[in-house]
Amino acid sequence: MNSVDTLTTIKDFIQKKIIEKNILMQLEETQNGPQYVNPYVEVCSLPHKNFLPQGFQVPFIVVMLDDEDDNGNENVYSIRLVFGAYGGGYYKDSNGSMTTVPDAKGYIDLLNLMDIVKQWLVTSSIINNKTVISKPYKKGMYNDENTWPYWYGYSTFSAAGVVENYLIHENLI
């Protein structure tokens, strides 16, 4: 499998799971109040760590290639998932009045989404008999810049194509 096939397989897997599990997250505030949608999933590349993706649909998951290691027997891809969430609310004081302190609901939503996707990937380990997901699975936050009311995080892991000869060999034993 080439890199685009691998990225597309991962994207399709995540997108299918999001729809199956009906994962809904808040869009940016509108005049009609909050609206909830499935996170948008796409194969893409964001230019740098502190990029604020104006014009992207938030929430989103971007599936991207960090690098490739071709050891002669297989291609192993370092995959990065970039997550975006919205959470533009404020904490309330003890009287129930709105404060000017931004709340962390978008941050919590982001962490929950990242944890759900991690669970799907590491428990599946082989996606559609095409792509093998390998640990370590790492995640982190893009917090070098204040991006409130948007929240961004990432996870990284390795992926490789399933070697068909290996699967045939296993059936002969």
C-alpha positions as CSV (number, residue, x, y, z in Angstrom):
1,M,0.0,0.0,0.0
2,N,1.2,3.5,-0.7
3,S,0.9,6.4,1.6
4,V,-2.3,7.9,0.1
5,D,-4.0,4.5,0.4
6,T,-2.9,4.1,4.0
7,L,-4.1,7.6,4.9
8,T,-7.4,7.1,3.1
9,T,-8.0,3.7,4.8
10,I,-7.5,5.4,8.2
11,K,-9.7,8.3,7.3
12,D,-12.5,6.1,6.1
13,F,-12.3,3.9,9.2
14,I,-12.6,6.9,11.5
15,Q,-15.3,8.5,9.5
16,K,-17.4,5.3,9.5
17,K,-17.0,4.9,13.3
18,I,-18.0,8.5,13.9
19,I,-21.2,8.0,11.9
20,E,-21.9,4.6,13.4
21,K,-21.5,5.9,17.0
22,N,-23.2,9.2,16.2
23,I,-20.4,11.3,17.7
24,L,-21.7,14.9,17.7
25,M,-19.8,18.0,18.7
26,Q,-20.6,21.6,18.8
27,L,-20.1,23.9,15.8
28,E,-19.2,27.5,16.4
29,E,-21.9,29.6,18.0
30,T,-24.6,30.8,15.6
31,Q,-27.5,33.2,16.1
32,N,-29.9,30.2,16.6
33,G,-27.8,28.8,19.4
34,P,-25.5,25.8,19.4
35,Q,-25.6,23.3,16.6
36,Y,-24.1,19.8,16.8
37,V,-22.4,17.9,13.9
38,N,-20.2,14.9,13.3
39,P,-16.5,15.9,13.2
40,Y,-15.3,16.4,9.7
41,V,-12.6,13.9,8.7
42,E,-10.2,14.5,5.9
43,V,-6.7,13.5,4.6
44,C,-4.9,16.8,4.6
45,S,-1.8,18.6,6.0
46,L,-1.7,21.6,8.2
47,P,1.3,23.8,7.6
48,H,2.8,24.1,11.1
49,K,2.1,23.4,14.8
50,N,0.5,26.7,15.7
51,F,-1.6,27.1,12.6
52,L,-5.1,28.4,13.4
53,P,-7.2,26.9,10.6
54,Q,-9.6,29.7,9.9
55,G,-12.3,28.6,7.6
56,F,-12.1,24.9,8.5
57,Q,-15.2,23.2,9.9
58,V,-14.6,22.7,13.6
59,P,-14.9,20.0,14.9
60,F,-12.5,18.1,12.6
61,I,-9.9,15.3,12.4
62,V,-7.1,15.6,9.9
63,V,-5.3,12.5,8.9
64,M,-1.7,13.2,7.7
65,L,1.6,11.7,7.1
66,D,4.6,12.7,9.2
67,D,7.2,10.5,7.6
68,E,7.8,7.1,6.0
69,D,10.4,4.4,6.8
70,D,11.0,1.9,3.9
71,N,13.2,-0.9,5.3
72,G,13.1,-2.9,2.1
73,N,10.5,-5.3,3.3
74,E,7.7,-2.9,4.1
75,N,6.7,0.7,4.3
76,V,6.0,2.0,7.8
77,Y,4.2,5.3,8.0
78,S,4.3,7.7,10.9
79,I,0.7,9.0,11.1
80,R,-0.4,12.2,12.8
81,L,-4.1,12.9,13.5
82,V,-4.8,16.6,14.2
83,F,-8.1,17.2,16.1
84,G,-10.0,20.5,16.4
85,A,-12.9,21.3,18.7
86,Y,-14.9,24.4,19.6
87,G,-15.9,25.5,23.1
88,G,-16.6,29.2,23.5
89,G,-18.5,29.3,26.8
90,Y,-17.8,30.9,30.1
91,Y,-17.8,29.6,33.6
92,K,-20.7,30.7,35.9
93,D,-20.1,32.0,39.4
94,S,-21.8,30.6,42.5
95,N,-24.9,32.7,41.8
96,G,-25.3,31.2,38.3
97,S,-24.2,34.5,36.6
98,M,-21.8,34.3,33.6
99,T,-18.2,35.2,34.4
100,T,-15.6,36.4,32.0
101,V,-13.5,33.3,32.6
102,P,-13.5,31.1,29.5
103,D,-14.6,27.5,30.3
104,A,-12.8,24.4,29.3
105,K,-15.8,22.5,27.7
106,G,-14.2,22.5,24.3
107,Y,-11.0,21.2,25.8
108,I,-12.9,18.3,27.5
109,D,-14.7,17.6,24.2
110,L,-11.4,17.5,22.4
111,L,-9.9,15.1,24.9
112,N,-12.9,12.8,24.8
113,L,-12.8,12.7,21.0
114,M,-9.1,12.0,21.0
115,D,-9.6,9.1,23.5
116,I,-12.5,7.6,21.5
117,V,-10.5,7.6,18.3
118,K,-7.5,6.1,20.1
119,Q,-9.6,3.3,21.5
120,W,-11.0,2.5,18.0
121,L,-7.6,2.4,16.4
122,V,-5.7,0.4,19.1
123,T,-8.4,-2.2,19.6
124,S,-8.9,-2.7,15.9
125,S,-5.1,-3.0,15.1
126,I,-5.9,-4.1,11.5
127,I,-8.2,-1.9,9.6
128,N,-10.2,-3.4,6.7
129,N,-7.5,-6.1,6.2
130,K,-5.4,-3.4,4.7
131,T,-3.6,-1.4,7.4
132,V,-1.9,-2.5,10.6
133,I,-1.9,0.1,13.4
134,S,1.2,-0.1,15.7
135,K,2.0,1.4,19.1
136,P,3.3,3.5,20.6
137,Y,0.3,5.7,20.4
138,K,1.1,9.2,21.6
139,K,-1.1,12.3,22.0
140,G,-0.6,15.9,22.9
141,M,-2.0,19.4,22.8
142,Y,-1.3,22.3,20.6
143,N,-1.2,24.9,23.4
144,D,1.8,27.2,22.5
145,E,-0.7,29.8,21.4
146,N,-4.0,30.9,22.9
147,T,-6.6,29.7,20.4
148,W,-9.6,29.9,22.7
149,P,-12.5,29.3,21.8
150,Y,-10.8,26.6,19.6
151,W,-8.9,23.7,21.0
152,Y,-6.4,21.6,19.1
153,G,-4.6,18.4,19.8
154,Y,-2.8,15.6,18.0
155,S,-2.0,11.9,18.2
156,T,0.7,9.9,16.5
157,F,1.2,6.2,15.7
158,S,2.6,3.9,13.0
159,A,0.8,2.2,10.2
160,A,1.9,-0.3,7.6
161,G,0.2,-2.2,4.8
162,V,-0.9,-5.8,5.5
163,V,1.5,-8.2,3.7
164,E,-0.7,-10.6,1.9
165,N,2.0,-13.4,1.7
166,Y,2.2,-13.3,5.5
167,L,-1.5,-13.9,5.8
168,I,-1.3,-16.8,3.3
169,H,1.6,-18.2,5.2
170,E,-0.2,-18.1,8.5
171,N,-3.1,-20.1,6.9
172,L,-0.7,-22.9,5.9
173,I,0.6,-23.5,9.4
